[in-house]
Amino acid sequence: MLKRFTLNTFLILILFHSINISLFAAARNGIIKGTIKDVQTGEALPYANVVLMGTSFGDAADSKGNYSIPNVPPGNYTLRASYLGYKNIDISINLADGATLIHDFELTVEGVIGSEVVITAQAQGQYEAINEQLNSIAIKNVVSMAKIRELPDANAAESVSRLPGVSLLRTGGEGSKVVVRGLSPQYNRVTIDGVELPANVTSSDPNDHKSELRASDEVTVSGDRATDLSMISSNMLGGIEVIKAITPDMDATVFGGVINFSMRKAIQSEVSKPMFELQTQGSYNNLKNTYNDYKVVGTYEQRFVDSQLGMFVQGSVEKRNLSSNQLNSNYYFEGLITSTDAGNPEFISMDLADILRRRDRYGATLVFDYNFEAGNIGFMNFFSRSNTETTSRKEQYALENNTLYNDVSHSKSTLDVFSNLLSYKQSFGFINIDARMSHSYSETNYPDDVHFRFWQDHNAGLQGKYLALRYKSPREIASYIKHDPENAAFFSIDNTSSIAKDRTFNTGFDISTDLTFTDYLSTKIKVGGAYQYRKRSEDYNENSGSMIWDEGTDVSSAVLRAYPQFDGSIDYADFIDYGYDYGEFLNGDYSLGEPLNVDLMLDVIKVANRNQGIGDGGGYKNKIFPSIKDDYDGTENRSAVYSMATISIGQMFTILPGARYQNLTTTYSGRQGETDPKSPAGMKSEIVTRTVSHGYLLPMLHFRFKPLTWLQFHFAYTNTLNYPDYHSIIPKYYIGSSWIEYNNYKLKPARSENFDVVLSIYANEIGLISVGGFKKNIKDLIFSQKTYPSDFSAYPELYEKLKDRKESYVLFSFINNPIKIDIYGLEAEWQTHFWYLPEPLSGIVLDINFTHIFSEAKYPKSQKVTKGVDPITWLPIIVGLDTLYSDRLLNQPNDIINISFGYDYVSFSIRGSMLYQDNIFKKPDFWAQNRIQSAKYVRYDLSIKQGLPWYGLQLFFNLNNISGEDDIDVNKTTGYTTLQQRYGMSADFGIRMNL
């Protein structure tokens, strides 16, 4: 508390001291401001650079090309405007005492003498991105609005993926979540106009959680706070930036990068002249051979009141087929952690799944902005709804017991996201105020998920083949499978529902002022604070049970009465849908049995729900224990204060020292209990609430050095945080018969000490060449862990219950890794426009970037070992042996290469792109035989646009994943496929009209 009081007092003293100095200087100092535009088109040049030569004074223009240099002493100066790709302009000015001097610049495109050069759309987008990137004191990569609008991607995630150090996680072939610098989505922050989007990926699904903790002895990274980016359409964006080294005025909850999406605003046009845009497209899905996907986007924008007030409105409707074929194989090897066992992993089981996924999206954006002499007011509103219907038809083979399971699942889900932002910026003399309030809400609803399982017991065609096949490939094992629908019994039913909600309120306030000490030394002091209130909850309900054992026969009897055609028994043959076609499943390399009739399944579940069993056995009924065990609700309060100074020494040096104090207080309620066969719920429990606070002081430093007009060096030292997944800190535990699930509500935030270095070379002829390196020292990274403790004194809530018991338990929990993790990386990029080549080659634009990442993480490992027999109880004495092993960080790729080749000629544009990524680490394990990494992935995309001479019409055509590349993971030792996802190629054709 004393630390926070001292920092706040220090910030206030700096602020008042700065105000006094500014007011004293304001009597004589003046302001220079204006707009920078293209002389040919009259369009603004965003992020152009304007400086007073021989001084430290200067400014980078905003997104509208406006610049302002405040607090300039009176005198004679040379004012220079520069913009990469254009010729510099120098003018002589005289600034009188206290005067405001307005000067607008019109820059000319750099070109070959005697030739007229017209800047093309893709080149303009490239120049905007380069200039913004170079003029930012934060280290970042940019996708400009001009580039987005010229050839829009399917969604925002696809646009981000072409930047250095970025890779995607896909759903049905569509980019949905972003990995930055090898750090998983939960380590990155997603914002719209600086407003943090709520985590809309439900990481607390009880079924997923149980599978994660019990299916493997190995640790995994706990669930996430990730955001699904597929809901954000590229059409609504005014720009994208991935900030990799933050400044103290930004939220520090980030390890990889901040992905910020800027919303479009009404563009400057003739007063009161409305502008309309309509885009329609149809799509083809190669995997399912469908032609009925579509997307319609309508836009209206206009400025009023002498262009001071702008309104931007956009609505969109989209239907997409995101189906996939999928293979999962499970190989496992286990030795003793006290020895270095050699050998190959054995085949355990394999899944083959045909996933039919249809998604309908609805989006709406409403943005107002009002500009006045000394500032502006903005009001942004964003809404997105995704309705997804998924049907999964899956087969699972188990080699050792010669068993085949047929699983069929059906789900309809809705994801709603709202965001609102009210912002206010104004200058009072030389004091600048920036205030904002925002609200975000997401709701993920799975109202009625249904899952049926059929059991072909000991009759899958694998009898007596265990020894011969246990080291074989998935394809060879699958070739022996025999389908026998009439002998596949109706085994079990699951019918679940869940709803998760996340609501956030934010407010922030910044004050800054410019101080002038000499012509060669000036600074901008900025202080501020932010507060966030967040409320989360989830409710889960489950009906499930066997159709064979116990009172499950009640449901079976009811189904047989309702469907007499089943002829006295229920098996898989009764549910076959002869009208459904799998097509070429996994390119014809594997085959599935007959498909199940999903409509019949959804009718049968209604009969089952009307005739649930009432006993204590395993039959189908409402399961109270699973329905209440993982429910939660809670709040988070995040607060921060910061101070920073941007010090300019001439035009050569810029230094930004600063610090941020950030605190998070969490209050969550969860259920704590243990097995109790006498209880109707099968457990006795109570709801417990816990409040925990964590606060950290985070120093930061940026240093930028420009020794030459074409060379820039940028160094950044930052400290950042990553808060635990909210599911892992809910204060719940459950004591089973031989195992315990225990959430660690005392988990600390993980912390990262970050070092970034970027060297940039830039000139009109070469564009931008940059080479950068980064290093991250991560402490207290959070993992889930399986251990075999014999002493529970470290867990006070468990100790009192277990201290007198003789049973041995396996404990599933979460820990802060006590060993520091190191991540290193190299990023290089080249962006250029070949304007100096003769026509028609002068329209070529090239973007190439390469990323290489390597990391070292130490993972904890615990193994159960029997140490004799207890002489009194004659029970085995089981203890846990603990050790560590080293490998890369989960989801870290080795190499990423992006190449984008664009060409513009008059109203024709084309862009071809290639993505290469290899060796993404997918599964850590103590034994190398169980470790999994991705295979090489090469993806090609093509976008074409042709303008027409009527009504601003444009035709466009996109080919996505041209070669139909599969996502494949392989076992590191054998090279066998452990995961294969096939999405196929897709194509879009559409028309865009601008009025």
N, C-alpha and C positions, 0 to 999 in steps of 0.2 A: 504494500500500500504506500509506503514511504517512497519507493522508487517511482511509482506512478505520480505521486504528488510532486516530487522533485522535477520530473520530466515536464509535467503540465506547467509548473511555475516557470521553468526555463523557457518553454515555448511562448508563454505570455510575455515574458520580459523581452525576448527577441522581437516579438511582434510589435510591441509598443515602441521599442527603440527604433525599429525600422520605420514605423509610421512617423516618428518625430523627424528622422533624417529626411524622409521623403517629402514631408510638408515643408521643411526648411528649403530643400532644393527646388521644390515645385515653383517657387516664385520666379526663377530664371529659366529653368530647363523647359524644353519644348517636346513636341511629338512630331514624328514623321510617319505618315501612313499613306496607303493607296492600294491599288489592285494591279496584279500582273496577269496579262492576257496574251494569247496568240494573236499576232498581227493579222494573219490571214483569216482565221475562223472567228476571232473575237471571243473564244472560249477561255475561261479562267485556267491558269496553270497552277494547280494545287501544289503546295509545299515548295514553291520556288524560294530561293534564298536571296535576301536583301541585306546588304551590309554597308556600313560607313567605313570606307577604306582607311587603314591606318589606325583604327580604334577597335574597341571591344564591342561596339554597338552593332546589333543586327537582329534579324527575325526571320523565321521560316513562315511563309504564308500558310493560311489555313486551307481547308478543303475547297473553299470558294475563291482562292487566289488573293485573299485580303491579307495585308501585312500591317504591322504597327510597331514602331520603334519608340518606346516611351523614354522619358527622363533623359533627353539628350541636351547637353549644354549648348548654348548659342555659339555660332561660329560658322566657318566655311568648311564644307566637306565634299568628298566625292562619293556619291551614292551609286552602288553597283547592284544590278539585278542579274541573277544567273539561274539557269535551269538546264539540267543535263539534256542534251539533244538540241539545245538552242544556243544562239550567239549571245554573249554577255553584252549588257548595256551599262555604260558609265555616264553619269551626269554630275555637273557641279551644282551645288546648292548652297544657299545661305540661310541659316536658321536664326531668326531673331529671338530676343528674350521672350520666353513664355509662349512662343508661337506654335501653331499647329500647321505643318506644311504637308499638303496633299500632293502626291505625285504618282500617277499611274504609268505603268510600263507596258509596252507592247513588244514582245520578243519575236525574233525571226528564227525559223528553223535552220539549223546548221545544214549546209548543202554544198555540193560540188559547184565550183565557180562556173557560171554560164548555164547552169541547170536549175530548174525550179523543183524544189522538193516539197511534196505534200506529206505531212505527217499522217500515217495510217492509224486506223483504230487500235489495232493490237500494239503498235509501237507507242501510241499515246498512253495506253494502259501500262505498258512497261516503264515508260519514263515517269509516270506518276508514282508508281511503286518504288522505283529507285530513289527518286528525290525524297519521298517521305521516309524511306529507310535510312538514308544518309543523314537527314536533318534531325532525326530522333535521338535524344539522349538515352532513351531505353534501347536495348538491343532487340531488334525485331525484324521479321520478314512480312511482306505486304502483298496483298492482291488488291489492285485498285478497282474502282467502280467501272472505269472505262473497259478494263479487261473482262470483268464479269458480264457487263451488258453486251459486249460484242459477241461473245460465244458462251452463253450461260451453261453451267454444269447441271447435272440432275439435281443436286442439292448442295448445301454449303460444305458438307464434309468433303465432297469430291473436289471442290475448289481449293480447300485447305491442303489437300493431300499432295499438291504439286510443289509445296514449299520445302525447303531443306529441313531434314530431320524429322519429317512427319510421315507416319504410316497410318493405315486405317484398319479397323475391325469392321467386318461386313456382316450384314444380315440379308440373306437371299441375294447376294451379289451387290447390294447397295451399301455404300459407305455409311456407317452409323456412329461410330465412336472413333476418337482420335488418340493415337499414341504419339507423344512428342519426345524426341531424344531418347527413345527406348523406354519411356516411363508410361505406364498403363493409364487409361482414361481417368481413373480416380485421382491421379496425381496432377491433373491439369484442370484449369478453371475456364468455364465457358460463360461469356457475357454478351449481352446485346446492348450497345451504347453504354457499356460499363456496368450494366445491371446483371448481376449473377443469375443465370438460369437455375431453377431448382433441379436437384438430382431427380431425373425421371426414369432411371433404370432401377427397378425394385431389387435391391440386393438382399432383401430379407425374406425371400420366398422360403418357407420352412422346408419344402421338399429339396430345393437346391442346397440349402444349408446343411441338411442332414447328409446328403450325398457327398458334399464337399468334405465334411468332417469324418465320415465313416468309411468312405470307399477306398481310402488310401492311408497308409501310415505316414505319408509325407506331409510336410507343411505346404500350405498354399497361401498366397496373399489373400487377406480377408476381403469380403464383399466391397462394394465401391460406392462412391458418391458421383458416379459418372452421369453424363448428359448425352442423350441421343440426339445427334445433330441432323438426322435425316428429315426432321420436321421443319427445318429452316430452308426455305426456297431461295435459290440464288437471285431470283427476280426482284426480291425485296431489299437487296443489300446495296449499300453505298460504299462498301469496302470491307476488307478482312485484314486483320493483323494478328500475327502470332508473336507475342512478346516473350522473349526468352530470358531476359535479364530485367527485372522490374525496377522501379524507383520507389522511394519510401511512401509516395502518395497513392500507391496501389495496394490492394489487398494482398497479403503475403501468403495466402493459402494456395501455393503452387510449387511444384517441383519441376515439371517439364516445361510448361508454357501456359500463358493466358491467351485463349482464342477469343478475340473480340470481334463481333460483327457490328458494323455500323449500318443503321437503317437509312434507306434512301429518303431524301427530302425533296420537296418541290424545287425543280431547277429554275434558274433565272430565265425568264422569257418576257415577251411583251405583256404589259400590264393587262390583267383580266383576261388574258387569252388562255383558255383551258387546253390541256394536252391529254390525249387519250392513247392508250396502248392496249392492244388485244393480241394475245398469243394463244394459239390452239395447236395441239400436237396429238398424233396417234403413235402408238408404240407397238413393237413386235417383240415377243419373248420366244427365243429359239428353243429353250428347254421344254416348254409346254406347248410350243407352236401356237401361240395365241396372238391375235391381232387387235384385241378390244381394249387395250390400255389407252388412257388418254390423260391430257393435262390441259386445263384452260386457265389463263391468267388475265385478269382485267385490271387496268391501272388508270387512275385519273389524278392529275396534278395541276395545280394552278396557284398563282401568287396574286395577292390583293394588296390594297393600300400602298400604292407605289412600290410594289414588290417587297414590302416589309413583312407581310404575312403570307406564309405558304401553307398549303394543305396537300398532303400526299395520301391517296387512298388506293389500296390494292386488295383484291380478293382472288383466291385460287381454289380450284377443285382438281383433284388428281386421283386416278385409279391406276395401281401398278400390280403386276404379277411378280412377286418376289420369291418364287418357288425354288427349291433346290433338291438335289439328290445328295445323300450323305452316308458316309461309312465311318464307323468308329470301331477300332479294334483294341483290345486290352491284352497286352503281354506283361508278364510280371516275373521278376527275379528277386529272390531274397536269400541272403546269406547271413553271416554274423558280422556285426559292426566291429568286432575285435580282429577280423581278418580281412584280407584283400581277396575275396572270392572271385574267380573267373568263371565265365559261362555265358550262355545266351538266355534271354528271357523266354518263358513258356507262354504259349497261347492260352488265354483264359476264356475270353468270349468276344463276340463281334456283333455289332448292330448294323443293319442296313435300313435306311429310312428314305421314303419318298415324302417330301414336305411340300404341301400345296399351301402357299401363303398369298393371300390377297389383301391389299392395303388400300383404303380410301382415305385421302387427306383433304382437309379443308383448312384454309388459312386466310387470315385477314390482318391488314396493317393499316393503322391510321396515325399519321404524323403531322403535327402542327409545329411550325416554328415562326417566331416573330423576332425580327431584327430591328433594333433601334440604335441610336447614335453611339451609346456607350456599352451596349451589351446585347443579349438575346435571351429569349425564353423558349423552351422546347417542351413539347408534350408528345410522348411516343406511346403507342398502344399496339400490342402484338398478341394474336391469338392463333393457336394451331390445334387441330384435332386430328388424330389418327385412329381410324377404325381398322383393326386387323383381324382377319379370320384365317386361322391356321388349322390344317388337317394333316396329321402325321401318321403315316402307315409304316410300321417298323417291324422288322424281324430281329430276334436276338438268338444267337447260337451259343451254347455252352458245351465245350468239347468234352470235358471230363465226364459229365453225366449224360451226354448224348440227348440234350434237351433243346427244343425249339419253342420260343415264345413269340406270339404274334401280338403286337401292341398297336392300338389305334387310339389317337388322341384328337380331340376337337376343342378349339378355343376361339372365343370372340373377345377381343380386348379393346379398350378405349383409352387413349392417352390424350388428356387435355392440358394445354399449357397456356397461361396468361402472363403477360408482362406489361407493366405500366411504368413510365418514367416522367417526372416533372423536373425540369432543370432550369436554373436561373443563373445567368452570368452578367456581371456589370462591373464597370470601372468607375470608381469615385476618385477623380484625380489620378494619383499613381497607386491607389489601392484597388486591387482586383478581388472580387468576391465570386465564388462558384459554389452554389448550393443545389442540392438535389434530393429528391424523395422518390422512392420506387417501391413497387409491389410486384411479387411474382407468386404464381400458384401453379402447381401441377397435381394432377390426379390420374392415377393408373388403376384401371378397373378391369378385373377379370371376373365377370358375374357368374359364369357357368361353364367351367372347364370339365370335360368328360374324358375318361380314360377307361378302355376295356382291354383286358388281357386274356389271351387264349393259350392253352398249355398243351404242347405236343410232347408228352413225357417219355423220355428214354426211347425215342423213336424218330430221331432226326437224321439218320443215315450215318452217324458217327460211331456206331457201336464197334468196340474193339480197335478203334483207330487212334486212341489217345497217344500211345508211344510213337506211332508212325507220323503223326501230324503235329505234335506239340511245338515243334520248332519251324513249322512251315508258314508260308505267306498267307495273308487273308484270302487272296484269290483262289489259292489251291484248296484251302479248307472249305470255302464256300461251294466249290464244285461238287462236294460230296453230299450236300444238303438235299434231303428228300422232304417234300411237302405232302402232308396227309391231312387235309382239312376236316375230314370226317372223324378223325381221331385226335383232334385238337380241342380239348374241353374248355368250356367257358369258365375261366379261372377266377377273375376278380373284377371289381368295378371301383373307380374313384370318381367322385363328383365334388369339385372344390370351387370356392369363390374367394376372392380377396379384393380389397380396395386399399390403396396407399395414397396418402395426401401429404403434400409439402407446401407450406405457405411461408413466404418471407417478406418482411418489411425492412427497407433500408433507408437510412438518411445519412447525408454527408455534408460537410461544410469546409471550404478551403478559403484561405486569405493569402494573397501574395502581393509583393511590391518589388519594384526595381530600384536598386541603389547604384549610384554612380560615384566612384571614388576619384578616378582620373579617366582620361580618354582611353586608356589601355586596360583599365580595371573596373569591371562592373559586376553586379550580382543580382540575382532574383531570389528573394527569400520567400519560402512558401511553408505555411503551417496549416494544419487542419486535423479533422477527426471524422470518424465514421461509426455508425452503430447499426447492428443488424439483429432483428428478432426473427426467429424461425420456429415453426411448430410442425412436427411430423407425427404421423400416426399410421398404423396399419391394422386391419381387421381381417382375419382369415377364418374360413369355415370349411370343414371337411366331412363328407359322407364317403365311406369306403368299406371294403370288406370282401371276404371270400364268397364265391358262388358255389363252393364245393363243401366246405366244412361248416359245422355248427349250424346256426340259424340261417345261414346263407341259403339253405334249402327252401326257406319261406319265400325268398325272392325268386328263386328258380321256379317254384311252383306257380307263382303269380305270373311270371313271364310265359310259362307253358300254357296257362289258361288263356292268356291274351293272344297267343300266337299258336294255335293248334297245328299249323303247318310244320312246326318244329318236330312233331311226331314223337313226343315223349322224352326227348333229350335235346340239350343245347350244345352245339359245337360250331366250329368256325365255318363249316360248310353252309350253315343256315344264314350266314351274314355276307356271303360273297356278292360283290357288285360286278356283274359281268359287263357293265357299260363303262367302267373306268379303265383307262389305259395308262400304264406307267411310262410308255414310250421307251426310248433307248436309255435304260437306267444305268447311270454312271458310264455312259458311252458304250453300253452293251457288254461291259466287262463282268457284270454281276446280274443276277435275276432275282426277282421277288416272287413270292407266292401270290395267289389270287387276292385282289384288293377287297377290303371290307366295305360294306354299304353303310356309309356314315349316317344317312337319313334314318335308316332302321335303328342304328345305335342310339340316336337322339330320341327316338320314340320309346325304345326299351328302357332308357334311363328314367323316363317319366313313370313307367310301371314300377320300376325298382324303388323310386322315391315314395310311392304311395304304399309300398308293402315292406317297409324296413323291418329288420329283425329287432327283437327287444332283449335278447339275452346278453350274457357277458362274454361270449366267445368271439370268434373272428369273422362273423357274418356281416353282411352289408347293413350299415346303420350310420347314424350321426356319431362321429367320433369326437367326444367332448375334449379329450386330452389334446389331440393335435390342433383342435380348433381354438384353444385358449393359450396353449403353451408359448406361442411366438407372437401373440398380439402385443402391441406396445403403443405408447404415446409419450411425447416429451417435447421439450423446448430447448432452444439454444440461443444464447445471448452473446453476440460477438461485438466487441468494442475496440477502437484503435485511435491513437493519436500519433502524429508524426511531425517532423520538422526536416526541411531540406534547403540547401542553398545551391543554386546553379551559378558558379563563378566563371566569368569569362575574362581571359587574359589575352588581349588582342583578339585576332581572329584565329590564332593558332591553338590555344589551350582552352578547354572547358573542363571544369572539375565540379562534380556534384557529390558532396558529402551529405549524409543524412541518417536518420534513424526512425524506426517505427516501433511503437509498443502496441502489441496486439494481444487481446485476452479473449478466451472462450469459456463460457460457463454453460454446462449442460445439465439439464434436469430431465431424467428419463424414468419411466415406471415400467417394471417388468415383473414376471411371475417366477417365484422361487418355490420349488417343491420336489417331491420324490414319489416313487411308485407306491401305490396303496391299492391293492386288489379289492379292498372293501369299499372304496369310494366309487360313486357312479362315474366319475371322470377318469378313474384309474390312477389318480394321483391326489395327494393332499398338498395344497399349495397356498401361498399368500402373495399379494401384490406389494412390491417394495419400490420405493422411490429413492433415488440417489442424486445428489448434486455435487458436481466436481468442477473446479476452475483451473485453467492453465493460462498463464500470461508470460510473454517473452519480449525482451528488448532485442530488436533486430537492426544492427548497424549495416549501412550500405555505402558504397562508394563507386562512382562512375568517373572515368577519366578519358577524355577524347583529345587527340592530338592530330592537327592538320599541318604538317610541315610544308606541304606543297599543295597547289591547287587541285592536284589529281590524286592525292594520297591521304588516307585517313586511318588512324589507329584508335581502337576503342577497347578499353578495359573496364570490366565491371566486377565488383565484389558484392555479393548480396547474401542475405540469410532469409530463408523461407520456411514455411511450415506445411504439414499435411495432417489434417485431423483424422482421428479414427473413424472408420465406417460406423455409422450410427447403430447398425445392428450388433456390432461387437461390443458396444459399451452399454447396451440395455442391461440393467442389473438383474439378470435372470440366471437361474441354474436349474438343472433337472438331474436327480439322482436315479438312475435306472438300476437294474439288477446287477450289472457288472460294468457299467459305464456311466460317466458323468459328463454332461454338457455344462460348461461354466463360462459365462461371459465375464470378461475382465473390465468392469466399469472404470477402473483406475488407469486404464491405458493412457499414456502420454502422447501428445502429438509427435509425429516424426519431424525431425529437423534436418535441413540441408544447408550446408555451407557451399556457395556456388562461386566459381571463378570462370569468367568468360573473356576471351580475347578475339577481336575481329580486325583483320587488316583488309582495307578496301582500296582498290585502284579503280578510278573512274575517269572517263573522258568521252567526248562526243563520238569519237571513232571506235572505241572499244566497249562502250556501255559501262557495265559494272562487273568487276571481278573481285570477289571477296573470298577470303580464307579465314576460317575461325576455328578455335578450339575451346572446349569447355571441360570443366572438372567439377564433380559434385561429391561432397563428403556427406553421406546420409547417416544420421544417427536415429536409433529407436524406431526403425521401420517395423511395421506391424505385420505379423504373420499369425495364421492359425497353426496350432500345434497339437500333436497327440503324444501324451506321456503316460508313464506308469508309476505314479508317486506312491511311496509307502508311508509318507508323512504329509498330512494335510495342514500342518500348522501355518503354512504360508497363505492359506485360504480360510480366514477366520469363520466365514459363514458355513463352510463345510466341516471344519475341524470338530465343532461341538457335536455334530450329527454322526461323524464317522470315527471318532477317536477310540471307541470301544469295539468297533466291528473288526472281524477277522477277514472279511472278504477282500479280494483284490479288485481294484477298479482301473479302468483305462479312462484318462481324463482328456477331454477335448476342450481346448481353451484358446485364448489369444494372448500373445506376448509382444513386448517391445524387444526387438532383436538387440542383444547387448553388444553385438559386434558391428562396427562401422562398415558401411557399404560404399565402395568407390565406383563412380561412373566417369568414364572419359569419352571424349568424342571429337571428331574432326568433321567440319562442314565446309564445303566449297561450292561456289556458284558462279555462273557467268550468264549475264543477261545482256543481250546486244541486239541492235537493229542495223542491218547492212544498208543504210541509206546512201552510202558512197558508191555502191555498185550501180552499173548502168541499168536503165529500165529494161525489162520489168523486174529484175532481180532486187531492186532497191526496196521492195515490199517485204523482204524476208525478215522475220523476227525469230530469235533463238533464245531459249532458256534451258540451261543445264545446271543441275545441282547434284552433289554427291555427299553422302553422309556415311561415316564409319564410326561405330560405337563399340566400346568394350567396357565391361564392368566386372567387378569381383564382389560377390556376396557370400557370406558364410551363413549357412542354414543349420538350425538345430535339428538333431535327430535323436529319438529315443526308441529303444527296442526292449521288448519284454524277454526276460531271461529267468529260468527256473533255477533256484538255488536250494535244492534239497527239499525235504518234507518236514512240516511242523510235527514234532513228536507227540503233541497233545491232540491236535485236531486231525492229524494225518492228511492235511491239505498241503498241496505244493506251495512252497514259498517263492513268490514271484516278485522280482524287483525289476526296476528299469535302469538300463545303462544309457547314459547320455553322452553324446559327442556332437561334433560339428563337421560339416563338409562344405567345400567351396564350389561355386559355379557362378554363372551369370545371373543377372536380375531377370525376373520373369517378364516376358513380352519384349525383351530387348533384341532388336535386329542387329546383325553384324553390318550389313551394307544396304543402303538405299540409293538408287539412282533414278532421277527424273529427267527426261528429255522432252522438251516441247518445241515443236517446229511450226511456226505460223507464217502465213503469207496473205497479204492484202493486195488487191489490184482493183482500183476504182470501187465498185460496190460488192466485190467478191472477196470472201474471207475463208480461209481454211486453216485448221490446226490439227496436227497429228501429235500424239503424245505416247510416250513409253514409260512404264514404271517397272523397275527391277528391284526386288528385295529378296534377301536370302538369309537363311539361318536365324530365324526368330526363335528365341528360347521359349518353349511352351510349357515344360514341366520339369521342376527340379526333383531330384531324388538322390538319396545317399549312394545308391548303386548306379553307376553310369549306364548299366544295361536297361534301366527304366527311364532314362532321360529322353525327352522328346524335343525336337526342333522342327521348324518348317522347312519344306523343300524350296527350291528356287521358284520364284513366282515372277512371270513376265506378262505384263498386261499392255495391250495396245488399244487406244481410243482414237476416234476421228470425228471432227466437227466441221461442217461446211455450211456457209451462209451465202446467199445470193440476193442482193437487193434488186427490186423491180422498180420501174419508173412510174408507178401509180400509187398514190395514197400512202406513201411511205411503207409499201409492202416489202417483206423479206421472207424468203424461203430458207428453211434450215433443215439439216439432216445430221443425225448423230449415230455413230456406231460405237457401242460400248463393249469392251472385252472382245475384240474382233476375233481372236483365236479361240475363244471359249475356255480360257485357262482356268484350271481348278485350283482351289486352295488345298494344299496337301501338307500334312505333318507326318514326320517319319520318326521311327525309333533310331536313336543316335548310334546304337551298336549294330543292329541288323539291317537298317535301311527300310524295314517293312513299313507300310502305310498304317498309321494309327488314326488319322483323321483325313477324310477327303470330302470336300464340299464342291459340288458342281452346280453352277448357276447358268452356264451357257452364255451366248451372245444376245444382246438386245439392241434394238434400233428404234430411233425416234425420227419422225418426219412431221414438220409443222410449218405454220405460217404466222408471221408477226406483222401487225399493222400499227403504224404510228400516225396519229392525226394531231 
